[in-house]
Amino acid sequence: MDHENLVPLRAYYYSREEKLLVYDYMPMGSLSALLHGNKGAGRTPLNWEIRTRIALGAARGIEYLHFQGHSVSHGNIKSSNILLTKSYDARVSDFGLNHLVGPPSSPTRVAGYRAPEVTDPRKVSQKADVYSFGVLLLELLTGKAPTHALLNEEGVDLPRWVQSVVREEWTSEVFDLELLRYQNVEDEMVQLLQLGIDCTAQYPDNRPSISEVARRIEELRRSSLRDNQDQPDHVSETD
């Protein structure tokens, strides 16, 4: 697998006792650490442009995987598997490993991302990947970690929580406080939220393809760029 939005695999070691994969080192760590790691005074807020760039890069990496064949999926999409370069470009890691690894003997951290129809973590469809990616989008927008079922860790059932807030017409309350400073991209934020909701539809046939997802993210990034250019007094933050 060779794509600019996948972490390059450089080497592997395979023996009965030990199996190792060697990837390029990603200096900025994972999206999970960036979103949930440092909540103190020294935290660097993630702006809208960076969040949508990460979303688009991750979608393109997954799209490349899906193009390899109908039966090819990532199988374990979550924010800790989205790694970042120095310029915050997304690189998807851990792809294709679900077929090689046996079913876990204990509950895994992926529970909050798993599509409702998935019963065997080794058999994850492309539409189940889209569900996991939808949870990832909601995580990017809300700043909340998805629930880790049975592990008693902090977290929420993101799709259910977002839908309940939207139903009550308190949509602005779902967004991460760090994003509410960007008033001029409110429409695009709501559009990305709707895309996350579409991806996490209960039934697989009601979910878009990852190509459709990437196209919609690209469109709303272009739209927010236009909004910025239309506001001469607006000073955009540098990365």
C-alpha positions as CSV (number, residue, x, y, z in Angstrom):
1,M,0.0,0.0,0.0
2,D,1.5,3.3,-1.1
3,H,-0.3,6.6,-0.6
4,E,0.6,10.0,0.8
5,N,-2.1,9.7,3.5
6,L,-0.9,6.2,4.7
7,V,2.0,5.8,7.2
8,P,4.7,4.1,5.1
9,L,5.6,0.6,6.2
10,R,9.4,0.2,6.0
11,A,10.1,-3.2,7.4
12,Y,8.6,-6.2,9.1
13,Y,9.8,-9.1,11.3
14,Y,7.8,-12.3,11.4
15,S,8.5,-15.3,13.7
16,R,6.5,-17.7,15.8
17,E,7.2,-15.7,19.0
18,E,7.2,-12.1,17.7
19,K,5.7,-10.1,14.9
20,L,7.0,-6.5,14.3
21,L,6.1,-3.8,11.9
22,V,8.4,-0.8,11.4
23,Y,6.8,2.5,10.2
24,D,8.0,6.0,9.5
25,Y,8.1,8.0,12.7
26,M,5.3,10.6,12.9
27,P,6.6,13.6,14.9
28,M,3.3,15.1,16.0
29,G,1.9,11.8,17.4
30,S,-1.7,10.8,17.0
31,L,-4.9,12.8,16.6
32,S,-6.2,11.3,19.8
33,A,-3.2,12.7,21.8
34,L,-3.6,16.0,20.1
35,L,-7.4,16.3,20.9
36,H,-7.4,14.8,24.3
37,G,-3.9,14.9,25.7
38,N,-2.9,18.3,27.0
39,K,-5.9,20.1,28.5
40,G,-3.7,22.6,30.5
41,A,-2.7,26.1,30.0
42,G,0.1,25.2,27.5
43,R,-2.3,23.6,25.1
44,T,-2.3,24.7,21.5
45,P,-5.9,24.9,20.2
46,L,-6.6,23.0,17.0
47,N,-8.2,25.5,14.6
48,W,-10.8,24.7,12.0
49,E,-8.4,24.6,9.0
50,I,-6.2,22.0,10.7
51,R,-9.1,19.9,11.8
52,T,-10.7,19.8,8.3
53,R,-7.2,19.1,6.8
54,I,-6.8,16.1,9.1
55,A,-10.3,14.9,8.2
56,L,-9.7,15.2,4.5
57,G,-6.3,13.5,4.6
58,A,-7.7,10.6,6.6
59,A,-10.6,10.2,4.3
60,R,-8.3,10.1,1.3
61,G,-6.1,7.5,2.9
62,I,-9.1,5.3,3.6
63,E,-10.5,5.9,0.1
64,Y,-7.2,4.6,-1.4
65,L,-7.6,1.4,0.7
66,H,-11.2,0.9,-0.4
67,F,-10.2,1.3,-4.0
68,Q,-8.0,-1.8,-3.7
69,G,-11.2,-4.0,-3.9
70,H,-14.6,-4.4,-2.4
71,S,-13.4,-6.7,0.3
72,V,-10.6,-4.4,1.4
73,S,-11.2,-2.3,4.5
74,H,-9.2,-0.7,7.3
75,G,-11.0,-2.4,10.1
76,N,-9.8,-0.3,13.0
77,I,-10.4,3.4,12.3
78,K,-10.0,5.5,15.5
79,S,-8.2,8.8,16.4
80,S,-5.1,7.0,17.9
81,N,-4.6,5.4,14.4
82,I,-4.5,8.8,12.6
83,L,-0.9,10.0,12.9
84,L,0.3,13.5,12.0
85,T,3.3,15.0,10.2
86,K,4.9,18.3,11.4
87,S,2.5,20.2,9.1
88,Y,-0.5,18.3,10.5
89,D,-1.1,16.2,7.4
90,A,-2.9,13.0,8.3
91,R,-1.3,9.6,7.9
92,V,-3.5,6.6,8.5
93,S,-1.8,3.7,10.4
94,D,-2.7,0.1,11.4
95,F,-4.5,-0.6,8.1
96,G,-5.2,-4.2,7.1
97,L,-4.2,-5.7,10.4
98,N,-7.7,-6.9,11.4
99,H,-7.3,-9.9,9.1
100,L,-4.0,-10.9,10.7
101,V,-4.9,-10.5,14.3
102,G,-7.2,-12.9,16.1
103,P,-10.3,-11.8,17.9
104,P,-9.3,-10.0,21.2
105,S,-9.7,-11.8,24.4
106,S,-10.6,-8.6,26.3
107,P,-12.7,-5.6,25.3
108,T,-10.8,-3.2,23.0
109,R,-10.6,0.6,22.9
110,V,-12.2,0.5,19.5
111,A,-15.6,-0.2,20.9
112,G,-16.8,3.4,20.7
113,Y,-16.0,3.5,16.9
114,R,-17.5,0.1,16.0
115,A,-20.5,0.0,13.7
116,P,-23.5,-1.7,15.3
117,E,-23.5,-4.6,12.7
118,V,-19.9,-5.6,13.3
119,T,-19.7,-8.8,15.4
120,D,-16.3,-10.1,14.4
121,P,-13.5,-7.5,14.4
122,R,-11.7,-9.4,11.7
123,K,-14.6,-8.9,9.3
124,V,-15.3,-5.2,8.9
125,S,-17.0,-4.0,5.7
126,Q,-16.2,-0.7,3.9
127,K,-19.5,0.7,5.2
128,A,-18.5,-0.2,8.7
129,D,-15.2,1.8,8.1
130,V,-17.4,4.7,7.1
131,Y,-19.3,4.4,10.4
132,S,-16.0,4.5,12.3
133,F,-14.9,7.5,10.3
134,G,-18.2,9.3,11.1
135,V,-17.4,8.8,14.8
136,L,-14.0,10.3,14.1
137,L,-15.6,13.4,12.5
138,L,-17.9,13.8,15.5
139,E,-14.8,13.5,17.8
140,L,-13.0,16.2,15.7
141,L,-16.0,18.6,16.0
142,T,-17.0,18.0,19.7
143,G,-13.5,17.4,21.2
144,K,-15.1,14.5,23.1
145,A,-13.6,11.0,23.1
146,P,-16.0,8.2,22.1
147,T,-17.1,5.8,24.8
148,H,-14.8,2.9,25.6
149,A,-17.4,0.3,26.4
150,L,-16.8,-1.9,29.5
151,L,-13.5,-0.2,30.3
152,N,-15.0,2.4,32.7
153,E,-13.1,5.1,30.9
154,E,-14.5,8.5,30.3
155,G,-16.3,9.0,27.1
156,V,-19.7,9.3,25.5
157,D,-21.7,7.4,22.9
158,L,-20.9,10.1,20.4
159,P,-23.4,9.4,17.6
160,R,-26.3,9.1,20.1
161,W,-25.2,12.1,22.1
162,V,-24.8,14.4,19.0
163,Q,-28.2,13.3,17.7
164,S,-30.0,14.0,21.0
165,V,-28.5,17.5,21.2
166,V,-29.3,18.3,17.5
167,R,-32.9,17.0,18.1
168,E,-33.3,19.5,20.9
169,E,-32.1,22.2,18.5
170,W,-29.1,23.1,20.6
171,T,-26.7,22.3,17.7
172,S,-24.1,24.9,18.7
173,E,-23.7,23.1,22.1
174,V,-22.1,20.0,20.4
175,F,-19.1,21.9,19.1
176,D,-15.7,22.0,20.9
177,L,-15.3,25.4,22.6
178,E,-12.0,25.8,20.7
179,L,-14.0,25.9,17.5
180,L,-16.7,28.4,18.6
181,R,-14.2,31.2,18.1
182,Y,-14.4,30.7,14.3
183,Q,-17.8,32.4,13.8
184,N,-17.3,32.7,10.0
185,V,-17.2,29.0,9.4
186,E,-20.4,28.1,11.4
187,D,-22.2,26.9,8.3
188,E,-19.4,24.6,7.4
189,M,-19.2,23.2,10.9
190,V,-22.9,22.3,10.8
191,Q,-22.3,20.7,7.4
192,L,-19.5,18.6,8.7
193,L,-21.6,17.6,11.7
194,Q,-24.3,16.5,9.3
195,L,-21.8,14.4,7.4
196,G,-20.7,12.7,10.6
197,I,-24.3,11.9,11.4
198,D,-24.8,10.5,7.8
199,C,-21.8,8.3,8.2
200,T,-23.0,6.9,11.6
201,A,-26.4,5.9,10.2
202,Q,-27.7,2.7,11.9
203,Y,-28.1,0.8,8.6
204,P,-25.0,0.4,6.3
205,D,-26.9,1.1,3.1
206,N,-27.8,4.6,4.4
207,R,-24.2,5.6,4.8
208,P,-22.3,7.4,2.1
209,S,-19.2,5.8,0.5
210,I,-15.8,7.1,1.7
211,S,-15.3,8.8,-1.8
212,E,-18.5,10.8,-1.3
213,V,-17.3,11.7,2.2
214,A,-13.9,12.9,0.9
215,R,-15.7,14.9,-1.8
216,R,-18.0,16.6,0.7
217,I,-15.1,17.5,3.1
218,E,-13.2,19.0,0.2
219,E,-16.2,21.1,-0.9
220,L,-16.7,22.6,2.6
221,R,-13.0,23.3,2.9
222,R,-13.2,25.3,-0.3
223,S,-16.3,27.0,0.9
224,S,-14.7,28.1,4.2
225,L,-11.7,29.3,2.3
226,R,-14.0,31.5,0.1
227,D,-15.7,32.8,3.3
228,N,-12.3,33.9,4.6
229,Q,-11.4,35.7,1.4
230,D,-14.7,37.5,1.4
231,Q,-13.9,39.0,4.8
232,P,-11.0,41.5,4.3
233,D,-10.7,42.3,8.0
234,H,-10.3,38.6,8.9
235,V,-6.9,37.5,10.0
236,S,-6.5,33.8,9.6
237,E,-4.3,31.9,12.1
238,T,-1.1,30.3,10.9
239,D,-0.6,26.6,11.5
